[in-house]
Each structure stands twice: as structure tokens, then as C-alpha cells.
Amino acid sequence: MNKLKTLLILGVSSVFLLAACDNGETENSTEAQDDINYSEEVDYTITGIEPGAGITEVSYDTIDSYDNLAGWNLEESSTAGMLAQLDDAIKNEEPIVFTGWVPHHMFIEYDLKMLDDPQNTMGDSEAAHTITRLGLEEDMPSAYEILDAFNWELDDVEEIMYEAENSDVETAASDWMEDNQDKVAEWTENVEEVNGEEIELVTMPWEAEQASAAVMEQVLSDYGYDVTVTEVDPAILFESIAGDSADASVAPALPVTQGHLYDKHEDEVVDLGSNLEGLQNGFVVPEYMDIDSIEDLEPKE
């Protein structure tokens, strides 16, 4: 009996000892997480993309504007280089702070979050707009109706961008349309088909813009249009539509990124409004980093 009593006492003592150890380990783990100096671990460096890119310029402005970013640097690279560093960091669960934007397929591929920007130095959220040349509504009413109805979400365009990494944007757009027939039907409700009318779309040579152009090209083609898509720089895009050498675009980001070009040609184009809300630049980190704002970063001592 005494032996059994002794064993019971030892068993209970062991449980309390294990619980105490486990609680200590949890507290130590939490304290260790709180003690991580992410700023020091990333060497007070924002991983960036190409010199001269719009997001690169506002990143420099952001570093200059936040007192807690004193001593920080922006490491210019390329979009491909930045994505390679991000992939390495994620695989090793290491901290990284980098310039990012939505829409982009990296937000589907990885668990990421854009840091809050209390000073709004990275810029307001924008929208992609649909613009057409003057007179398109009268000349091509079916195309005009489809363009006017075109509207989708960030998840949609990012899905195409992600799939296009392993195929091509046309195939990815076709697959997306197959999976989202209800949405496409909303854009084309009561639209009359045509017979080979030519229409020229202009877009810009970037992934999100290529994705939206690929979808619009296929929708218009399905309704009988002979569609040409031409990639140009933003200034030429507006000039071509204003000068009637192109018919429409679903690419311009307004009111900021291409706002100055829209202001210049406002009376020479028709703005059908936004087709994609939530375009945004920012500093981005992996979800496993326990920070939520640019102000959570620390200055270099």
C-alpha cells in the first residue's frame, strides 16, 4: 500500500514538473519572439526592384519620411531578383522586408501581408480603369457594352498571373474564363455578336495589364471581333486612344500612376470607370513576421 502511495505521489509530481517545464518553454518562446529585432536581422534594408520604377521612387520617399527608418537602405535589384530573395527567405523562414504591390501572383504563392503605412507615403489605393476612344459607343456598340460591363477582383487577376508563371497568359486567361463563366456572362448579357469587326486594344507590358488584356481579347473574340492587342508604354497608350489609332484599354491605373496622362487627354478619351479596385504599393513582409506597420520597424543605431 505504501509502495502504491509512493508511486502515485511520484506520478503527480512528474505531471506538475512537466507542466511547469512546458509553461516555462512557452513563456521563453513568447519572450524570444518578442525579442526578435527584425530590423537588425534584415540589416536595415528594404529589398527593392529596378531603379527608376515608380515604387522605387516612393520607397526612397518613405524611408526619408519615417523617423524610425533612419539609417535604412533600399537595395535596388530587379523584380526577378527581389522574388528570388523572397523565395529564399520564405523557404528558410527568415525575415525580409521588400517592395511589393497588388495585384501580383506572389500573394497567391506565399502568405504575405502589406505593412500599414500611417503616413501614406507609398500612395493611395488605386483602380484600373477602362478607357475608349471618342465615338466607340456608336461605331462598335457590342464592344462598348462589354468594355463598360467589365469588372473583376484582385483574386481573379492574381490567379491568372500565378498560372501564367507555368504556362502563358493566354492559356491562363482561357482557363480562368472556363472556371468563371458566370462572371463573363454578366459582362456579355444581351450583347449582340458581330462578324469580324476589327478592334484594337492597347495595354502595358506588365503582368497584371497583360492578364486583363488577354481576358478582354478572348471575350471580344468570342463575340465575333477580330482583336489586336498591342503593348505600349503608358504615354503612347493614351496618345493612341486620344488619336483614334487604338480603340480601348483596360489597363490605366488612376488617379495616381497614370493620372497625369489622363489629365492631359481627358477631353479626348472616354473613361468608363474602374474595372479593378485595390491596386496598391507598399512594404511587404511574410505573415510569420510579428509586425504590422512600417512604424514597427526600428532605426539603425
matplotlib code that plots the C-alpha trace (Angstrom):
import matplotlib.pyplot as plt

x = [0.0, 2.8, 4.6, 1.5, 1.0, 4.6, 4.2, 1.1, 2.9, 5.8, 3.4, 1.5, 4.8, 6.0, 2.9, 3.4, 7.0, 6.3, 3.6, 6.0, 8.6, 6.1, 4.9, 8.4, 9.2, 6.1, 7.0, 10.5, 9.3, 7.0, 9.7, 12.1, 9.5, 9.1, 12.9, 13.4, 14.8, 13.6, 15.2, 18.6, 18.1, 17.3, 20.3, 18.1, 17.5, 14.4, 14.7, 13.6, 13.3, 14.5, 16.0, 13.5, 10.4, 7.6, 7.6, 11.3, 11.0, 8.2, 10.2, 13.0, 10.4, 9.1, 12.5, 13.1, 9.7, 9.6, 11.9, 12.1, 13.6, 16.7, 19.8, 17.8, 18.7, 16.8, 18.6, 17.8, 17.6, 15.1, 11.7, 13.1, 15.9, 13.5, 11.3, 14.3, 15.3, 11.7, 11.6, 14.9, 13.6, 10.3, 12.0, 14.2, 11.5, 13.8, 12.7, 12.6, 11.1, 10.6, 8.7, 5.5, 2.3, -1.1, -2.2, 0.7, 0.9, 3.3, 0.2, -1.2, 2.1, 3.1, 1.4, 2.3, 1.0, 1.4, 2.6, 0.3, 1.5, 0.2, 1.9, 0.5, 3.9, 3.6, 0.5, -3.3, -5.1, -5.9, -8.1, -7.6, -9.9, -11.4, -11.0, -12.1, -11.7, -14.4, -17.2, -16.6, -20.1, -21.6, -19.1, -18.9, -21.9, -21.3, -17.7, -18.6, -21.2, -18.7, -16.0, -18.4, -19.5, -16.0, -15.3, -13.4, -11.5, -7.8, -8.0, -9.1, -6.2, -3.7, -5.0, -4.2, -0.8, 0.1, -1.0, 0.8, 4.1, 3.9, 2.2, 1.4, -1.1, -3.4, -3.8, -4.2, -6.9, -8.7, -8.7, -9.9, -12.8, -13.7, -13.9, -15.7, -18.4, -21.0, -18.8, -18.1, -21.9, -22.5, -20.2, -21.9, -25.6, -27.8, -24.8, -25.2, -22.5, -20.7, -19.0, -15.3, -15.2, -11.7, -10.9, -7.5, -6.8, -3.7, -2.1, 1.2, 4.0, 3.4, 1.8, -1.5, -2.1, -1.3, -3.8, -6.6, -5.9, -5.8, -9.2, -10.8, -9.2, -10.8, -14.2, -14.4, -13.2, -16.0, -18.4, -17.1, -14.5, -11.1, -9.0, -5.4, -3.6, -0.6, 1.7, 3.0, 4.3, 1.7, 2.2, 1.7, -1.3, -3.1, -1.9, -3.1, -6.6, -6.8, -5.6, -8.1, -5.3, -6.4, -9.9, -9.7, -7.7, -8.5, -5.1, -4.7, -4.2, -5.9, -5.9, -2.2, 0.0, -1.2, -3.3, -1.1, -1.6, -5.4, -5.5, -3.6, -6.0, -9.2, -11.3, -10.0, -10.9, -14.0, -13.5, -15.9, -14.8, -12.9, -12.7, -10.4, -10.2, -7.5, -4.2, -1.6, 2.1, 3.7, 6.4, 5.6, 6.7, 5.9, 3.0, 5.3, 6.9, 5.2, 4.9, 2.0, 3.1, 6.1, 6.2, 7.1, 10.5, 13.4, 16.0, 19.6, 21.6]
y = [0.0, 2.4, 1.5, 2.3, 5.6, 6.5, 5.8, 7.9, 10.8, 10.5, 10.4, 13.5, 15.3, 14.4, 15.8, 19.1, 19.2, 18.6, 21.3, 23.7, 22.9, 23.3, 26.6, 27.8, 26.8, 28.6, 31.7, 31.6, 31.0, 34.1, 36.2, 35.1, 36.1, 39.5, 39.9, 39.4, 42.6, 42.1, 45.4, 44.2, 40.8, 42.3, 44.6, 47.7, 47.0, 47.1, 44.7, 46.5, 46.2, 48.2, 51.7, 54.2, 52.2, 54.2, 52.0, 52.5, 56.3, 56.3, 53.8, 56.3, 58.9, 56.6, 55.9, 59.7, 60.4, 57.9, 58.8, 55.1, 54.3, 56.4, 54.5, 52.2, 51.5, 50.4, 47.7, 48.2, 45.0, 43.7, 42.2, 38.8, 39.3, 40.5, 37.5, 35.1, 36.7, 36.4, 32.8, 32.0, 33.9, 32.0, 28.6, 29.3, 31.2, 34.2, 37.8, 40.0, 43.5, 44.2, 46.4, 44.8, 45.6, 44.2, 42.6, 40.2, 36.4, 36.4, 37.0, 33.7, 31.8, 32.9, 34.1, 37.8, 41.0, 44.6, 46.8, 49.6, 53.0, 55.6, 58.5, 57.2, 57.8, 54.7, 56.2, 55.7, 52.7, 52.9, 51.3, 50.1, 52.0, 51.2, 54.0, 54.1, 56.5, 59.0, 57.5, 53.9, 53.5, 54.5, 52.6, 49.3, 49.2, 45.5, 46.0, 49.1, 47.2, 44.5, 47.0, 49.0, 46.0, 44.5, 44.3, 41.8, 41.3, 41.2, 37.4, 36.9, 38.7, 37.2, 33.7, 34.3, 35.8, 32.8, 30.2, 32.1, 31.6, 27.9, 28.4, 31.6, 34.4, 33.4, 29.9, 31.1, 33.6, 30.9, 28.6, 31.4, 32.1, 28.5, 28.5, 31.8, 31.6, 33.3, 36.4, 36.5, 36.1, 39.3, 41.2, 39.9, 39.9, 40.8, 41.7, 41.1, 39.2, 40.7, 39.3, 40.0, 43.7, 44.8, 46.3, 47.3, 47.2, 48.7, 47.7, 47.9, 45.3, 44.2, 41.1, 42.4, 44.5, 41.6, 39.4, 41.8, 42.4, 38.6, 38.1, 41.1, 39.8, 36.4, 37.8, 40.1, 37.4, 35.1, 37.7, 37.9, 40.7, 40.4, 41.6, 43.0, 43.7, 46.0, 46.5, 50.1, 52.4, 54.5, 57.7, 56.0, 54.2, 57.5, 59.1, 56.2, 56.2, 60.0, 60.0, 57.2, 54.8, 52.4, 51.7, 50.9, 49.9, 48.2, 49.0, 52.6, 53.0, 56.0, 58.5, 58.5, 56.3, 57.4, 60.3, 62.9, 61.3, 61.1, 64.8, 65.6, 63.7, 63.9, 65.6, 63.2, 59.8, 58.3, 57.0, 54.1, 53.9, 51.3, 47.7, 46.5, 48.1, 47.9, 48.4, 49.3, 49.7, 49.0, 47.4, 43.7, 41.0, 37.3, 36.5, 34.8, 38.2, 39.6, 43.2, 45.0, 48.6, 50.4, 52.1, 48.7, 48.8, 50.2, 52.8, 51.8, 52.8]
z = [0.0, 1.0, -2.3, -4.3, -2.5, -3.2, -6.9, -7.1, -5.4, -7.8, -10.8, -9.7, -9.0, -12.5, -14.1, -12.3, -13.2, -16.9, -16.8, -15.2, -17.8, -20.6, -19.3, -19.0, -22.6, -23.8, -21.9, -23.2, -26.8, -26.5, -25.0, -27.7, -30.4, -28.7, -28.5, -32.2, -33.8, -37.4, -38.4, -37.4, -38.9, -42.3, -41.9, -42.0, -45.7, -47.9, -50.8, -53.9, -57.7, -60.7, -60.4, -61.8, -61.2, -59.6, -56.5, -56.2, -56.1, -53.5, -51.4, -51.1, -50.1, -47.5, -45.9, -45.7, -44.2, -41.3, -38.4, -37.4, -40.8, -40.0, -41.3, -43.6, -47.2, -50.3, -52.1, -55.8, -57.8, -60.3, -60.0, -60.7, -58.2, -55.5, -56.0, -55.8, -52.4, -51.2, -52.1, -50.3, -47.2, -47.2, -47.6, -44.6, -42.6, -42.4, -42.1, -45.2, -45.9, -49.6, -52.0, -53.2, -55.0, -55.7, -57.9, -58.0, -58.1, -55.1, -52.8, -54.0, -53.9, -50.4, -47.2, -47.2, -45.7, -46.7, -43.8, -42.7, -43.9, -41.5, -43.4, -46.7, -48.4, -50.6, -52.1, -52.1, -53.3, -57.0, -59.6, -63.1, -65.5, -68.9, -71.4, -75.0, -78.0, -78.7, -80.8, -80.0, -78.5, -81.8, -84.0, -82.0, -79.6, -78.7, -77.8, -75.9, -73.8, -72.9, -72.1, -70.0, -68.0, -67.5, -63.7, -61.6, -58.4, -57.4, -56.7, -60.3, -61.9, -59.5, -60.3, -64.0, -63.2, -61.0, -63.6, -66.3, -64.5, -65.6, -69.0, -70.8, -70.1, -73.0, -71.6, -68.1, -69.2, -71.1, -68.0, -65.8, -68.2, -68.2, -64.4, -64.2, -66.8, -64.6, -64.3, -68.0, -68.7, -66.6, -68.9, -72.1, -71.1, -74.1, -76.2, -79.9, -81.8, -84.7, -87.8, -87.9, -87.0, -86.2, -82.8, -81.4, -77.7, -76.1, -72.9, -71.0, -70.8, -67.2, -65.9, -64.4, -67.5, -69.8, -67.8, -68.2, -71.9, -72.5, -70.9, -72.8, -76.1, -75.7, -74.6, -77.6, -79.9, -78.7, -79.8, -83.3, -83.1, -84.8, -81.9, -82.0, -78.7, -78.7, -75.7, -75.4, -72.7, -70.8, -72.7, -76.0, -74.7, -74.0, -77.2, -79.4, -77.9, -78.0, -81.6, -82.7, -83.7, -80.9, -79.7, -76.0, -73.0, -69.6, -68.2, -66.9, -63.1, -61.8, -60.2, -59.4, -61.5, -64.9, -63.6, -65.3, -68.6, -68.2, -67.2, -70.4, -72.6, -70.6, -73.3, -76.0, -74.3, -72.6, -69.1, -68.4, -64.8, -62.7, -63.6, -60.8, -57.4, -54.8, -56.7, -54.0, -53.5, -50.1, -47.9, -47.6, -45.2, -44.7, -42.4, -39.9, -39.0, -36.0, -37.3, -38.9, -39.7, -41.1, -37.7, -36.1, -37.8, -35.8, -36.7, -37.1, -34.1]

ax = plt.figure().add_subplot(projection="3d")
ax.plot(x, y, z, "-o")
ax.set_aspect("equal")
plt.show()
